[in-house]
Amino acid sequence: MILDDMMREVYARQILMKDVGEKGQEKLAKASVLVIGCGGLGAPVLSYLTAMGVGHLGFCDCDTVALSNMNRQLLFSMGDIGEPKAVLAEKRLLGLNPKLKTTVYNCFLDAELAAQIVPQYDIVVDCLDNFNTRFVLNDACVASKTPFVHAGIGEFFGQLMTVTPGEGPCLRCLFPNMKEEKGPKKPFGVVGPTPGVLGALQALEVLKYITGLPVANDGLVVYDGLALSLERIKIEISPECACNK
């Protein structure tokens, strides 16, 4: 894709960077990214990916906006209560970048849908809030050798890992004994900036992957908002894991 004059002006500050430049910006414009979840993590991820010039965004969420989302899900406002998040997200993102190509999945991500849509994208972003669906996404990405960026949050804390199947560990390497969660999902505490920090880091990992820069695919990055620290924990690929096949 050749950048037009308007695109060069919009993305001028990125093009000035030697690690991005015009070639990197063209790669972003050609890229397709699938984001699973449009809530606390998904809101900053989708906003930054749109603002940085990713050409095609797919996003999946079956939830509707609730009053308790307002402290952290900045794509939405009070007037959106009860409306579908994925549909509203598309409207907000097209307002930020009318040239953005969007594909909306206003539905629950099960194994069948994941196997169908994941291979259609260059990279996937895990903005989920439960491990049952995270493992569905993990397995679909590993099976299709599609990279994805995982993050999880709670209170002042978060974790992040980019999974590049065949090159580094996946979530089953990280949590080999994780059991399926039973019953209704329990709410957890979170301060609004926490998903903002982790979502921004996820968007940064996507940019780095698309432009060919190194990503954090050798283990877990742990964020502590109280200590204001980031720690890297190296994780080995499990010999028994499908991501090693």
N, C-alpha and C positions, 0 to 999 in steps of 0.2 A: 504494500500500500504506500502510495506517495502522499506525504503530508501536504495539505493545502495551507494557504497563508493564515487562515483563522486558527487551524490546529497548531501551527508553529507559534502563534501568539499565546494561545491558551496554555501550551505545554512548554513555554520558553524557558522556565526555570529548571525543568527537568532536562531539556535538550542541552542546556549549558553545562550539565554535569558530564564529565568525561566517561563515567561508568554507564551513562544512559545514552546521551547524544541523539542525533536524528535516527540512527539505525535502531537504537534501543526503543525509541518512541514508536517507530514503525512496527517493531515486534509486538509492542503492547497493543497497537491498533489492530493487529492481525489476530491477537490472542482471544481465546474463549475460556472463561472461568465459571465454574459451577459453585455456588454458595448454598450450603444446606443450613437453613435457619436464618431468619430475618430479624431476630430479636437483639439482645444485648450485645453479643459479638457481631452478629450479622449487620447491624446498623452501621457501625464504623467501617467494617470490611467493605460493604457495598458502596458506601459513600466515597471511601478513598480509592477503590478500584475504578469507580466511575470518574472521579476527579482526575486520576492519573492517566486516563485515556485508554483503558482496556476496551477493545472493540465490541465484544459480545459477553454479556453476563446472563447466566441462567441462575435462578434462585428458587428455592423450594421451601415452603412452610405451609402447614395446614392450620395454623393458629390464628386467632383474632386478637385485636388490640384490647388490652385490659388496663384498668386504672393503675394497677400495681406495676405496669411496665414503664410508667412515666419518668421514673428516676434515672433511667439508663438507656432507653430505646429511642434515640433522638431522631429517628425518621418519622415519628408519629407525634400527634398532638391530642389534646383532650377531645376534640371533635371527631376523632377517629375511633373512639371506643366501640367495640363490637364489629368493626370492619376487618376483612382479611388482610393480614400483614403483607403477604406476597404481592397482592394487587396494589395496595397502597405504596409499597416500596417501589414498584415500577413507575408509578406516577411521579414520585419524588425524584427518582434517579433521572428520568427523562427530562425533568425540569432543570437538572444540573448539566446534563449532556444530551441534547436532542438527537445527536448522531449515534447514540448508544443503541446497539441491537440487544433486545431483551427476549428471554424465554422464561415464562412464569409457570411454575408448578405449584398450584394452590392445592396441595394434597400432602398426605403423609408419605414419607420415604420408607418403603418396604424393600425387601430383597429383590423383588421382580423389577420395580421401578429403578432401583439403583443399578442393577445389571444392565438395564436398557439405556439409561441416560449418561452414566459416568464416562463410558468410553468416547462420548461425543465431545468431550472437553479436554483442554490441554492440562488443566490442573483444577483441583477441587479444594474448597475450604470448609472445614468442619466447624460450624458455629452452633452446634447442638448443645442441649442441656441434659442429655441422658446417655448412658453408655450402651444401652440396648441398640439404639439407632446408630451410635458411633461405630459399633462393631459391624453392623450391616454395611455402613459406608466404607469402613476399613477393608472388609472382605471384597467388596466390589472393586475398590481401587487396586488392591493387590492382585486380584484376578485379571484385571485389564491393564495392569502395570501403569496405572494413572497416578501421578503424585498427588498428595493432598497435604494441607496444612491443618494440623489439629491444635485446638486450644480448649482449655477448660478453666473455669473461674469459680470463685466463692469468696465472699467477704472482701478482704484486702489482698487476696492471693490469686495466682494463676499459673498455668503451665502451657508450654507451647512446644510442638515438635513438627518438623516437616518430614513426611514419609515419602521416600523415593524407592518404590519396590525394586528389589534386586541390588540396591546400593546401601541401604541402611535399615534400621529396625522399624517395625510397625507397631500398632497399638497392642497386638497380641504378644509381641515380644516384651512390651512394657508391662502388660497386665496378663500374664499367662494363666492365672487362676481366677480371673474375674468371672463371677457367676451372673446369670441373667437377673436383672432387677425385677422383682415381683410387686404387684399392686400399683396403686396410683402414685404418681410422682410427688414427692414431698418438696415443698418450697424451701429454698435456702436463702440465707442473707447475702447481700452483695451491695457494696457501695458503687454508685454510678460510674466513677472513673475507672474502676477495675476492668470491666469489659472494654472500655475505651482504649486503655493501654494495650491489652492483649489483642483486640481487634486491629489496632494500628500495626502491631508487630506482625500479625497474620498477613495484612495487606502488603507490608514491606517484604515478607518472604515470597509472596506471589510475584511482586515486581522483580526481585532478585532472580527467581527461577526463570521467568520469562526472558529476562535480559542476559541470562547466562552467568550471573554472579553466584558465588557459593551460598548455600542455604544451610540451616541448622538441622541436618538430617542424620547426625550421629548420636542423638540422644535427646534429653529433655532440657528445656530452658525453664527455670522456675523463677517466678516473679513474686517478691514480697513487698507489698505496698507500704507496710508499716516501717520496715527497715530501708525501704527504697533501694532494693538490691535485685540483681539478676544473677542466677547461678546456673552454670552448665553442668549437667550430669550425663556422662557418657553411658549409653545403653548398647549392649552387644546384640547382634541379630541372633535369635534363637535358632539352633540347627533344625528343630522340628517345625518351625513356622513356615507357612506357605509363602511368605515374602522372601524366603531364602531359596525358593525353587526356581 
